[in-house]
Amino acid sequence: MLERMKTTSLGRHPNYPTVLINGINANLSQPIRFLPGRRYRLRVVSMSFTYWFKVRLPGHAMQVIEADGIYSQTSAVDGLDMCPGQRYSVIITARESLEFNYALNVTFHSNFLARKPGLNPRYHHVPIVYRKDAPVKTFPLIEDHEVKWADEYAMEPQDKQMLLEPVDQHIVLNVKAPNRNTSISAHAYGDYAYAPVPVPPLYTALTTGDMALSPSVYAPQLNAIILKHNHIVELELRNSFAPIMHTYHSHGHAFQVVETGPVNSNSSIPVKRFTGRQPMRRDTITLAAGQYVRVRIKADNPGVWYQHCHQEQHNLSGMAFTFIEAPDVMQQTLRVPQEMLEFCRILGHPTQGNSAGHFGSDMTGIDLPLAINGTANSITGT
């Protein structure tokens, strides 16, 4: 895995040749037909590898109704600023007049890569057609700070789930990056670059009895964090490695978005906490340079859940960790299909024991993990 991320210039990111919108080159985007007065649900999915997208339809109001599969109370916005992996649904009411056509503006951008005309940012337009021969309505340019972007800290879930409390377990993970004298481009949420091991952590959790509740049976490169059943967990991710922005994507949970603010207390960046009666939930969020985010979950979904940066080159280089959630409950309720066990047998992969296929904490035979230097992480509560 790590070999694929070797680079002659650490921190260099590739430039991509094009943007696709619905599988088509964005410069050749197919028109979307609007009928006057009709209401349309626009589902926007950022399948980006690295870059962020900004999406606006000038001349039309957007009503956000969903983020990452979680329905929200309706909120009016001017546009969407989306990190890799995020999804939104918005309701757009078409204008009553056929006088003009419009353009859905899609800006492809990254704050941590050099600005280059034609590359970063890039501007694309999807035709919104009211009448085939109508001219396209033009609007004056406005600055980003004048746009009301969708904001998860100001949104509320439709199901009105209250803030999860009290917190049983508080986890602080510091984003880490490699020393500059290495040729491997790796970032990490844990102390080590994530890497696969001979025995998948799900099999370890199911076959090691009471030891499954101990981190010692999971190899260090899994960055395993044990969660107890139904505990309230607050996760704080801290990104002091400027100027790199990251994302956090959770499998197994939609987390409550609680707070963001500066890592450095002397920073002028304001602290932002959810402003509604209930915090919005989603499964993907931006972790801006020099800032932290705090999210909460209830550990009510027993399983082994991969947590990672949704920028794919960071994910592939090891920026991930694992929730081992309620392994004692897993052992009572989950069963691996026999077909899967047979598949592993054919491939010669062990299906029981610790990460190395042994019992106890003996990790003989496992490759040494790539340690990433940086501020130590912390876990408090049990």
N, C-alpha and C positions, 0 to 999 in steps of 0.2 A: 504493500500500500504506500509506504513512505517513499519508495524508489520513484514512483510516478510523479512525485512532487519536487524532485530535485530541479534546481534552477541555477544558472550561472550568476544570477544577480538576485540575491535574496530580497523578497518583497515585490519583485516584478510581477505584474498582473497582465494577462493577455488582453489584447484588444480584439473584439469580436466583429465579424464582418457585417452583420446585419441584425435587425430586429424583426421578429416574426409576430404578427397579430393574426390569431386564428390559423396558424400554420402557413401564412402567406407573408412574403417580404412586405415589411411595413410601408415601403414606398409604393406598393401596388395594392394597398388595402382595398378590399371590396366595399362598396357603399352600403350604408345601412338606411333603409327606407323608413321615414317617419310619416305618420298620418296626423293631420292637425287634431289637437286635443286628446290624442290617445296617451295612455300611461304605459311606460315600458320599464321592465325590470332588466337592468344591465348587470350581468355578473362579470366581474373583473378579477382575473386570476394572474398573479405575477409568477410566472414560471422561470424567472430570470436565474442565471448562473451566478452573477456577481452584482449587477447594477440594480439601482432603484428606478422605479417608474413613477412619474407624475401624470395623472389623467384628469383632464378637464373638458367640459363642453360649454364654452362661453355662450351666453344667451339663454342658458337653461339651468334651472335649479336642480341640484341633486339631493335626494333624501336617502340617507344611509339606513338600511334596515337589517343588515347582517354583516358580521365580520368573522372570517375563519369558521363558518358553519354555525355560529351562535347568533340567533336573532336578537336584535337590539330594539330599544325604543327609537322611533324615527328621529333623526337629527338632520338638519339642513346644513349642507356644506357646499363649497365651490369646487372642490376637487379632492382627489385621493393621492397621497404620497405613500408609495408601497415599497416595502423591502422585499427581497426574494422570499417567496413562499406565502406571502399574505394574499388574502382573498376578501373581496367586498361584494355586496349586492346593493345597488342603488335604484331608486325609482326616479325616473325622469318623465315629466309631463311635456309632451310636444307642444309647440307653439300653435296658435290658432291660424296663423297666416301662412300662405304659400309663397310669400314674396321672396324669401331668401332660403338658400341652403346654408348649412353650417359645417364646422369641422370639429371633430373630437380630437383634441390635442393630446399627444402622448410624448412625454419627454423622458428620454433615456439618460440617466445621470449617475454620477458617483462623486461624493465629496472627498474621497480619499485618493483619487487618481487625478493626475494633472489634467487641467482643462485644455482641450485641443479642438479647434474648430472642425466640425464634422464628425468628431469621435466622442467627445465628452464635453458638454452634453450633445445629444442628437435629438432632432425634432421630427416627429412624424404626425401625420394627420389621417384620420379616417373620415371619409365624406359622409355627412348626414344629409340625406336627400329628401326634401319636401316636394320639389318639382324639378323635373329633369333639366329644364333649361333655365332655372333660376340662378342668379349670381350668388356667390358665397359671401355671407355677411362677414365683415371685418370688424375687429375690436381693437381698441388701443392696448398697447403692451402694459402690463402691470407687474410689479415686483412680487416675488414670492411671499414676502411678509404681509402683503396686502390681501393674500388669498386665504380664505378660511378652509384649511385642510381638515379632513376627517381626523379626529383625535380620540384615541381609545380612552384617554384619561377623562374625557368629557362625555363619553357614551355610557349608557346603562343597558343591562341585559333585559330582554323582554320578560324573562321568567322571574325577575326581581330577586335573585339570590343575594342575600345579605353578605357583607364582608365576613369571611371565615375567621373565627376566633373562638377561644384563645389559641395562640400558636404553641404547638407542642415541640416543634423542631425548627431551628433557624439555621439555614445553610448559606454560607458566603463563599462564592467561587470567583476567583480573580482571573481575568483573561491573561494568558501568558503567551509569550512569543520567544523564538529561539535566540540564542546568542548570535551575534553577527558573524562569528567565525565558523559557522556551520554552513554546509551547502544544502541543507534540507529546510525547505520552507514549511514550518509547522507552527500552528497556533494551538492553544489548548484551553479548555475550561478547567481541567484538573491538573494534577501535578505531572501527568504523563500524557504524551500523545496517544490518543485512543488507537487500539489495534485489535484485530480479531485474535481469538485464542482457540486451542484445540477443542475444548468443550464449550459450547455456547452457554452463556450465563443462565439461560432458562433451564437447561438440563442440570446445571449445578444447583440451582435453587430447588429443583424438584427431587434431587437424589442425595442430598447431603444431610437430611434430617435437621436436627437443631442447629448444626453448624451453618446452615443456610442463612441464619441471622447474623453471622459473623463476616466482616469484610475479608477475613484471612483466607477464605476459600475462593475468592475472586481475584484474578491476576491484577496487578497494579494498573496495567494499561487499559483496563475496563473502566477505571475511575468510578467504581461502584459505590453507590450511596444506598444504604438500607433504609427503607421507610416502613414504619409499623402501620398495621391496618387501621384505617379511619383517623389517623393522626392528621392534624392541621400542620402543614409545612409551609414555611415562608422561605423562598429562595431569593437571594440577593446576588446578582451578577454584576461585577465591577470591571469596567474597561478603562484602565489608565494608560493603555498602549495607544497613544495618539500617533498619527491621525486616523488609524484604522477603525472604521465602523464595522460592527458585527451584527448578526441576528441571532436570536434564540428561538428554536423550534422544538416543541414538546410533542412526543408521541405518547398516547395514553391519557392525556389530560388537556383540557382547556383551562388555562390558569386565570385567576383574577389579576387584573392589572392594577397594582396598588400605588406605586410611587416611582418617580425617577428624579435624579438630581446629580450634582457634581461629585466626583470622587474626591477632589481636592476641596477642602472646606473654604479655601481662600478664593475659589472661583466665583465669577460673576454669574454663572449659570444658575437659574432659579430652580428650587425644588418644586416639582409638580406632583400633586397627589390627586387621586380620583376625586372629581368634584360632584358627582351625582350622589344619589341616596345609596346606590349599590355599584360596586366596581364592575366594569365590563370584563367579559371573559373572551379570550382568544387563544390561539396556540402558537402564534409567531409574532415576534416583536423586534424592533430595532434596538440595538445596544450601541448608542452613540459614543464616539470617542470622548474620553474624559468623564464619562457618566456611569451611573449605576441604574439598574432597574430592580424593583422588588415585585415579586408575584407570589400568589398563594394558591395552594391546591389542597384538597382533601384526599388522602391516600385511600380511596375507596374502590380502586380498580386493580386488584392483584395481578401482577405480571412483571415482566422485565421490559422496561421502556427506555428506548434510545432517545437521548436528548442531544441536540447538536446545533451548530451554526449552519444556517441555510445557504451560505455562500459556499458553493460546492467545492472549490479548491481548498477552503479551510476545513470543511467536513472531511474530505479525503485525506488531508494531512494530519487529522487526529483531533480536531476541535469538537470533542464530544464527551459525554459521560453517560452513566447508566443508572436509572432508578431500579433497584431491586425491591419491588413493592409487595409487602406482606408475603414473604416466601412460605411462612407456616400455613397461611390460608391457601396459597397456591397448591401446596402439597395435598390438601384435602379436596380441592375443587377442579384442578386442571390435569389433563392427561394428554400426553403427546401421541398423536396418531401413529399407529404401528407402521404405516407406510413411510412416515418420516424417519422413524428409527431404522427401518430397513434401508432407506436411502443413505443414511449416515454409515451404516455397516458396509454397504457396497463401496463407499468412498474411503473407508478405513478411518472414519472419525469416531472417537469415543463419545459415548452418550451419557456417561455418569461420572460422578466424582467432582473434584474441584476443577479449576480452569485447565490444569495440566493432565487431568484424568486420574489423579491420585485422590486419596482421602486425607482429611486434615489439611494442613497448610503447606504441604510439600509441593513446591512448584517446579521440581526438577524437569528439565526438558523444554521449558518455555523460554522463548527469546527474551532477552533483557529489554524492558521498555525504554523508549526514548524519554528521558526526563527533561522537562521544560522548566527553566529557572523562572523565578518570579515570587510575588508576594504569596505567603502561605494561605491556604484555604482554611475554613473553620466550619465545624458542625457542632451545634449545641442543642441539647435536649435529646430525648431518646424516644 
